[in-house]
Amino acid sequence: MRASAESWSDHVFQLVKDHGISTVATVPDAGLTRLLELCRADAGVRVITLSSEEEGIGLGLGTWLGHGRMLLCMQSSGIGNCINALALPAVTRTPCLMLVTMRGEADETNPWQVPMGRAVRPVLEAMNVACFEARTADQVGVLFEQAATLAFGEARAAAVLIGQSVLGVKRFDE
């Protein structure tokens, strides 16, 4: 699993640079570790740790208004914290690019993750967010490229959902 995490993280990091993303806001998750390490090591990318994922929605709007580009990274449970705030990019027609590590899918051992994990895509789509689901490590970068192009090119919200088939399942029952 480590090799695939490195490959998709490296690819996404290069795309962050290619798309001129200078700010990455996050509530850190283990599945995002490699990508966040790459971002923190680059002087051209500012990583901001949030206390709640919804803060990232407003921060993204402010970054855009200041002529910058931002990526919001979170675990799928954080989408529940963002529901109301996601009206902001929909109404203001501003970009909101998200990278979401999924929980609550097949073989999930933490029952608290299952309801939101199942609701992520329907909730995002109800808030007019375009969803791109990566089921293999090779798909992550390709879909991130599509989502970033859509978000910044059409000034709308887009999310790449990285499935547990890519990340592996966290074990809490052992």
C-alpha positions in Angstrom: 0.0 0.0 0.0 2.8 2.5 0.8 4.1 2.4 -2.8 0.6 3.4 -4.2 0.2 6.1 -1.6 3.5 7.6 -2.7 2.7 7.4 -6.4 -0.7 9.0 -6.2 0.5 11.6 -3.6 3.5 12.5 -5.8 1.2 12.8 -8.8 -1.3 15.0 -7.0 1.4 17.2 -5.6 2.8 17.8 -9.1 -0.7 18.7 -10.2 -1.1 21.1 -7.2 2.0 22.9 -8.5 0.9 22.7 -12.2 -2.5 24.3 -11.3 -0.9 27.1 -9.3 -2.4 26.0 -6.0 -0.6 27.9 -3.3 -2.7 27.0 -0.2 -3.7 23.6 1.1 -6.2 23.6 4.0 -6.7 20.4 5.9 -8.0 18.6 8.8 -5.2 15.9 8.5 -6.0 12.3 7.9 -3.5 9.4 7.8 -4.4 8.8 4.1 -3.2 12.3 3.3 0.1 12.1 5.2 2.4 11.8 2.2 0.7 14.6 0.2 0.7 16.9 3.1 4.4 16.2 3.8 5.2 17.1 0.2 3.2 20.3 0.4 4.8 21.3 3.8 8.3 20.8 2.3 7.6 23.2 -0.6 8.1 26.9 0.1 5.6 27.7 -2.6 2.7 25.9 -0.8 1.2 27.0 2.5 -0.5 24.3 4.5 -3.1 25.5 7.0 -4.5 23.1 9.6 -8.2 23.7 10.3 -10.1 23.1 13.5 -13.1 22.1 11.4 -13.4 21.3 7.7 -16.1 23.9 7.1 -13.6 26.6 7.8 -11.9 25.5 4.6 -14.9 26.5 2.4 -14.7 30.2 3.5 -10.9 30.1 3.3 -11.1 28.9 -0.2 -13.4 31.7 -1.2 -11.1 34.3 0.4 -8.1 32.8 -1.3 -9.9 33.0 -4.7 -10.9 36.6 -4.0 -7.2 37.3 -3.3 -6.3 35.8 -6.7 -5.0 32.6 -5.3 -6.0 28.9 -5.5 -6.6 26.5 -2.7 -7.1 22.8 -2.2 -9.2 21.5 0.8 -8.1 18.0 2.0 -10.2 16.0 4.5 -11.6 12.6 5.5 -15.1 11.8 4.4 -16.5 12.4 7.8 -15.6 16.0 7.4 -18.1 16.4 4.6 -20.8 16.3 7.2 -19.3 19.4 8.8 -19.3 21.3 5.5 -22.8 20.7 4.3 -24.2 24.2 5.0 -20.9 26.0 4.0 -21.0 24.3 0.6 -23.8 26.6 -0.4 -21.1 29.4 -0.5 -19.3 28.2 -3.7 -22.6 27.2 -5.3 -24.2 30.6 -4.8 -21.1 32.8 -5.4 -19.9 30.6 -8.4 -16.4 30.3 -7.1 -14.0 27.4 -7.2 -13.9 24.9 -4.4 -11.5 22.0 -5.0 -11.6 19.1 -2.4 -9.6 15.9 -2.0 -11.5 13.5 0.3 -10.2 10.3 1.7 -13.1 7.9 2.1 -14.3 5.9 5.1 -17.3 3.8 5.7 -17.0 1.7 2.6 -16.5 -2.1 2.3 -14.8 -3.7 5.3 -15.0 -0.6 7.5 -14.5 -1.6 11.1 -15.6 1.6 12.7 -19.4 1.7 12.6 -19.4 5.5 13.2 -17.8 6.0 9.8 -20.4 4.1 7.8 -23.4 6.5 7.7 -21.4 9.6 6.5 -19.3 7.4 4.2 -22.4 6.3 2.4 -23.9 9.8 2.3 -20.8 11.7 1.0 -21.5 11.5 -2.8 -25.3 12.2 -2.5 -24.7 15.1 -0.1 -22.0 16.6 -2.3 -24.1 16.3 -5.4 -27.1 17.8 -3.7 -24.9 20.8 -3.0 -23.9 21.0 -6.7 -20.4 19.6 -6.2 -19.0 17.5 -9.1 -17.7 14.2 -7.7 -14.9 12.1 -9.1 -14.4 8.7 -7.5 -11.0 7.1 -7.5 -11.1 3.3 -7.0 -7.4 2.7 -7.9 -4.2 4.6 -7.1 -3.7 5.2 -10.9 -7.1 7.0 -11.1 -6.3 9.6 -8.3 -4.1 11.9 -10.3 -6.1 11.6 -13.5 -9.3 12.5 -11.7 -7.6 15.2 -9.7 -6.5 16.8 -13.0 -10.1 16.7 -14.2 -11.5 18.1 -11.0 -9.0 20.9 -10.8 -9.6 21.9 -14.4 -13.4 21.9 -13.8 -13.1 23.8 -10.4 -10.8 26.5 -11.6 -11.9 26.6 -15.3 -15.7 26.8 -14.6 -15.6 28.3 -11.1 -17.4 25.6 -9.3 -17.0 23.0 -6.6 -15.4 19.6 -7.4 -14.3 16.8 -5.1 -12.1 13.8 -5.7 -13.2 10.9 -3.5 -10.3 8.5 -2.8 -11.8 5.1 -2.0 -10.8 2.8 0.7 -9.7 0.4 -2.1 -6.9 2.9 -2.7 -6.1 3.7 1.0 -6.7 0.4 2.7 -9.0 -0.1 5.6 -8.0 1.2 9.1 -8.4 -1.5 11.7 -9.7 -0.6 15.1 -10.9 -4.1 16.1 -7.6 -5.9 16.4 
